[in-house]
Amino acid sequence: MLENIFTLLMLVMLQAVLGFDNLLYISLESKKAPVDQQKSVRKKGILIAIVLRIVLLFVLVSVIDFFQEPFSFLTAEIKDIAKFAFNGHSLIVLAGGGFIIYTAIKEIWHMISIKDFNQHDEEASSKGKKSANAVITSIVIMNLVFSFDSILAAIGLTSDIENRTTAFVIMAIAIVCSGLLMLLLADKISAFLAKNRMYEVLGLFILFIVGIMLVTEGGHLAYLELFGNHIVPMSKTTFYFVLFVLVVVDVVQGRYQKKLLAEQQKGK
C-alpha cells in the first residue's frame, strides 16, 4: 500500500515537471482566442485533454507494442546517407516537435517583422484571432503529444506493480491531479505573460527548444542515422540547463536595459 502511494506521488511530480512546457504552450496559444473567451478556452482545453489522456493511457496500456514496433513500410536504408525504422511513437513525437518549432518560429517572425508593435497588436486582434473551438482543438492535440512521453514514463514506473488494474488506477489519478494543477496555474501564467509581455519572447524560445528536443527524441525513437551518425535525443538535464540559461540571460538583459535607460535619463 505504501509503495503504491509513493509511486503515485512520484507520478504526480513527474507529470507536473513534464507538463511545464505544455502549460506554457497553452498560455501562449490561448491568446489567439477572443479575449473574453480565453479563460474558458484554457479550462475547456485542459478538461478535455484530461479525459483524452486517460483514454490514451488505456490505449497505450492495451496496444503499447504497436507503438514501439517499427513499421515495415517505413523501414529502409539509403547507403552512406540515411537509415531509419519509424514506429508509431516516433511519428507522433516528430510531428508534435515539428509543429511546435513551426509555431514558435512563426510567432517570433511576426514579432520582429512588423515595425509598429501597436499595429501588430491591432492586426492580431482583428485578423489573427482564431475561433475558440479552433484554439481548444490545438490545445487538446498538443496536450496529447506532450502527454505521450509522460504516459510511457508512467507505464515504466508502474511496471513493477503486478495488478494491472491497480497500476492503471494509479496512473489515472496522477493524470487527473496533474490536470487539476494545470487548471490552477494556467490563468496565473497567462496573466503574468499579459502583464510582462517581454517574457513572451522567452516563452517562444523555450517552446522552440522543446520542439528541438521532441524532434531529436523522435529521430532517436526511429533509429535514425544520418551519414553514419545516430540521432541522439536531447536529455532532460540539458533541456533544463538551457532553460535556466535562457531565463538568466533574459533577466540580466532586462536589468541591464533598465540601467541604460536610467543613465540616459540622468544624462538628459
C-alpha positions as CSV (number, residue, x, y, z in Angstrom):
1,M,0.0,0.0,0.0
2,L,2.7,2.5,1.0
3,E,4.7,1.5,-2.1
4,N,1.6,2.4,-4.3
5,I,1.2,5.7,-2.5
6,F,4.9,6.5,-3.1
7,T,4.6,5.6,-6.8
8,L,1.5,7.8,-7.1
9,L,3.4,10.8,-5.6
10,M,6.3,10.2,-7.9
11,L,3.9,10.1,-10.9
12,V,2.3,13.3,-9.9
13,M,5.7,15.0,-9.6
14,L,6.7,13.5,-13.0
15,Q,3.5,14.8,-14.7
16,A,4.0,18.2,-13.1
17,V,7.6,18.6,-14.3
18,L,6.9,17.3,-17.8
19,G,3.8,19.4,-18.0
20,F,5.6,22.7,-17.7
21,D,6.2,23.1,-21.4
22,N,2.7,22.0,-22.1
23,L,1.4,24.7,-19.8
24,L,3.5,27.3,-21.5
25,Y,2.1,26.3,-24.9
26,I,-1.5,26.5,-23.5
27,S,-0.9,30.0,-22.1
28,L,0.5,31.3,-25.4
29,E,-1.9,29.5,-27.7
30,S,-5.0,30.7,-25.7
31,K,-4.1,34.3,-26.6
32,K,-5.2,33.6,-30.2
33,A,-8.8,33.2,-29.0
34,P,-11.1,36.2,-28.5
35,V,-10.2,38.0,-25.3
36,D,-13.5,37.4,-23.5
37,Q,-13.2,33.6,-24.2
38,Q,-9.5,33.0,-23.4
39,K,-10.1,31.9,-19.8
40,S,-12.9,29.4,-20.7
41,V,-10.8,28.2,-23.7
42,R,-7.9,27.2,-21.3
43,K,-10.3,25.4,-18.9
44,K,-12.2,23.5,-21.6
45,G,-8.9,22.6,-23.4
46,I,-7.3,21.2,-20.3
47,L,-10.5,19.4,-19.1
48,I,-11.0,17.7,-22.5
49,A,-7.3,16.9,-22.6
50,I,-7.5,15.2,-19.1
51,V,-10.3,12.9,-20.4
52,L,-8.4,12.1,-23.6
53,R,-5.2,11.5,-21.6
54,I,-6.9,8.8,-19.7
55,V,-8.3,7.3,-22.9
56,L,-4.8,7.5,-24.4
57,L,-3.4,5.8,-21.3
58,F,-5.9,2.9,-21.7
59,V,-5.0,2.6,-25.4
60,L,-1.2,2.6,-24.7
61,V,-1.6,0.0,-22.0
62,S,-3.6,-2.2,-24.3
63,V,-1.5,-1.8,-27.5
64,I,1.8,-0.5,-26.4
65,D,3.7,-2.9,-28.6
66,F,2.1,-1.5,-31.7
67,F,3.6,2.0,-31.0
68,Q,7.0,0.6,-30.2
69,E,7.4,-1.9,-33.1
70,P,8.8,-0.3,-36.3
71,F,6.6,-0.2,-39.4
72,S,8.0,-2.4,-42.2
73,F,7.0,0.1,-44.9
74,L,8.8,2.9,-43.0
75,T,12.0,0.9,-42.5
76,A,14.8,1.5,-45.0
77,E,18.4,2.3,-45.5
78,I,20.0,4.6,-48.1
79,K,23.6,3.6,-48.3
80,D,26.0,6.1,-46.6
81,I,23.2,8.7,-46.3
82,A,20.3,7.6,-44.0
83,K,18.9,4.7,-42.1
84,F,15.6,4.6,-40.3
85,A,12.9,2.5,-38.8
86,F,9.9,4.6,-37.9
87,N,7.3,3.4,-35.4
88,G,4.0,5.0,-34.1
89,H,5.7,6.6,-31.1
90,S,8.4,8.3,-33.2
91,L,6.0,9.6,-35.8
92,I,3.8,11.2,-33.1
93,V,6.8,12.8,-31.4
94,L,8.3,14.0,-34.6
95,A,5.0,15.6,-35.8
96,G,4.5,17.3,-32.5
97,G,8.0,18.6,-32.4
98,G,7.9,19.9,-35.9
99,F,4.6,21.7,-35.3
100,I,5.9,23.4,-32.2
101,I,9.1,24.6,-34.0
102,Y,6.9,25.9,-36.8
103,T,4.6,27.7,-34.4
104,A,7.5,29.3,-32.4
105,I,9.3,30.5,-35.5
106,K,6.1,31.9,-37.0
107,E,5.3,33.9,-33.8
108,I,8.9,35.1,-33.4
109,W,8.9,36.2,-37.0
110,H,5.7,38.2,-36.5
111,M,7.2,39.9,-33.6
112,I,10.3,41.1,-35.5
113,S,8.9,41.7,-38.9
114,I,6.3,44.4,-38.0
115,K,7.7,47.8,-37.3
116,D,4.9,49.2,-35.3
117,F,4.2,46.9,-32.3
118,N,0.8,48.5,-31.6
119,Q,-0.1,47.9,-35.3
120,H,0.8,44.3,-34.8
121,D,-1.5,44.1,-31.7
122,E,-4.4,45.6,-33.7
123,E,-3.9,43.2,-36.7
124,A,-3.6,40.3,-34.3
125,S,-6.8,41.2,-32.6
126,S,-8.7,41.7,-35.8
127,K,-7.2,39.1,-38.2
128,G,-5.1,36.8,-36.2
129,K,-7.7,35.6,-33.8
130,K,-8.8,32.0,-34.0
131,S,-12.2,30.8,-33.0
132,A,-12.5,29.5,-29.5
133,N,-13.1,25.9,-30.8
134,A,-10.0,26.1,-33.1
135,V,-7.8,27.1,-30.1
136,I,-9.3,24.4,-27.9
137,T,-8.6,21.8,-30.6
138,S,-5.0,23.0,-30.9
139,I,-4.6,22.8,-27.1
140,V,-6.0,19.3,-26.9
141,I,-3.9,17.9,-29.8
142,M,-0.7,19.3,-28.5
143,N,-1.6,18.3,-24.9
144,L,-1.8,14.7,-26.2
145,V,1.5,15.0,-28.0
146,F,3.2,16.3,-24.8
147,S,1.5,13.7,-22.7
148,F,2.6,10.7,-24.9
149,D,6.1,10.5,-23.3
150,S,4.9,11.2,-19.8
151,I,2.4,8.4,-20.1
152,L,5.0,6.0,-21.3
153,A,7.3,7.0,-18.5
154,A,4.4,6.4,-16.1
155,I,3.9,3.0,-17.5
156,G,7.6,2.3,-16.9
157,L,7.3,3.5,-13.3
158,T,4.4,1.2,-12.6
159,S,5.8,-1.8,-14.4
160,D,6.7,-3.4,-11.1
161,I,3.0,-3.4,-9.9
162,E,1.7,-6.9,-10.6
163,N,-2.0,-5.9,-10.6
164,R,-2.6,-4.1,-13.9
165,T,-5.9,-2.6,-12.7
166,T,-4.1,-1.0,-9.7
167,A,-1.4,0.3,-12.0
168,F,-4.0,1.8,-14.3
169,V,-5.9,3.5,-11.4
170,I,-2.7,5.0,-10.0
171,M,-1.7,6.4,-13.4
172,A,-5.2,7.8,-14.0
173,I,-5.2,9.5,-10.6
174,A,-1.8,11.0,-11.4
175,I,-3.1,12.3,-14.7
176,V,-6.1,13.9,-13.1
177,C,-4.0,15.5,-10.3
178,S,-1.6,17.0,-12.9
179,G,-4.5,18.2,-15.0
180,L,-6.1,20.0,-12.0
181,L,-2.7,21.6,-11.2
182,M,-2.6,22.8,-14.8
183,L,-6.1,24.3,-14.4
184,L,-4.9,26.1,-11.3
185,L,-1.8,27.6,-12.9
186,A,-2.9,28.2,-16.5
187,D,-4.7,31.5,-15.7
188,K,-1.9,32.7,-13.5
189,I,0.8,32.1,-16.1
190,S,-1.4,33.7,-18.8
191,A,-1.9,36.8,-16.6
192,F,1.8,37.0,-15.9
193,L,2.6,36.9,-19.6
194,A,-0.1,39.6,-20.3
195,K,1.5,41.9,-17.7
196,N,5.1,41.2,-18.7
197,R,4.9,40.9,-22.5
198,M,8.7,40.9,-22.9
199,Y,8.6,37.4,-21.5
200,E,6.6,36.2,-24.5
201,V,9.8,36.1,-26.5
202,L,11.4,34.0,-23.8
203,G,8.4,31.7,-23.8
204,L,8.5,31.3,-27.6
205,F,12.3,30.4,-27.5
206,I,11.6,27.9,-24.8
207,L,8.9,26.3,-27.0
208,F,11.4,26.3,-29.8
209,I,13.9,24.3,-27.7
210,V,11.0,22.0,-26.7
211,G,10.4,21.4,-30.4
212,I,14.0,20.6,-31.0
213,M,14.0,18.2,-28.0
214,L,10.9,16.4,-29.4
215,V,12.4,16.2,-32.9
216,T,15.7,14.7,-31.7
217,E,13.8,12.3,-29.5
218,G,11.6,11.3,-32.4
219,G,14.7,10.7,-34.5
220,H,16.2,8.5,-31.8
221,L,13.0,6.5,-31.5
222,A,13.0,6.0,-35.2
223,Y,16.6,4.6,-35.0
224,L,17.5,7.4,-37.4
225,E,21.1,7.6,-38.7
226,L,22.3,10.5,-41.0
227,F,25.6,10.0,-42.7
228,G,26.5,7.2,-40.3
229,N,25.7,9.3,-37.2
230,H,22.9,8.2,-34.8
231,I,20.4,10.9,-33.8
232,V,20.9,11.4,-30.0
233,P,17.9,12.8,-28.0
234,M,18.4,15.9,-26.0
235,S,18.4,14.9,-22.4
236,K,16.1,16.4,-19.8
237,T,19.1,17.7,-17.9
238,T,20.4,19.5,-21.0
239,F,16.9,20.9,-21.6
240,Y,16.5,22.3,-18.1
241,F,20.1,23.7,-18.2
242,V,19.3,25.5,-21.5
243,L,16.0,26.7,-19.9
244,F,17.9,28.0,-16.9
245,V,20.4,29.8,-19.1
246,L,17.7,31.4,-21.2
247,V,15.9,32.7,-18.1
248,V,19.1,34.1,-16.5
249,V,20.1,35.8,-19.8
250,D,16.6,37.3,-20.1
251,V,16.6,38.6,-16.5
252,V,20.2,40.1,-16.8
253,Q,19.4,41.7,-20.1
254,G,16.2,43.2,-18.7
255,R,18.0,44.7,-15.7
256,Y,20.9,46.0,-17.9
257,Q,18.4,47.6,-20.2
258,K,16.7,49.4,-17.3
259,K,20.1,50.6,-16.1
260,L,21.0,52.0,-19.5
261,L,17.6,53.8,-19.7
262,A,18.2,55.3,-16.2
263,E,21.6,56.5,-17.2
264,Q,20.2,58.1,-20.4
265,Q,17.5,59.9,-18.4
266,K,20.2,61.2,-16.0
267,G,22.2,62.4,-19.0
268,K,19.2,64.4,-20.2
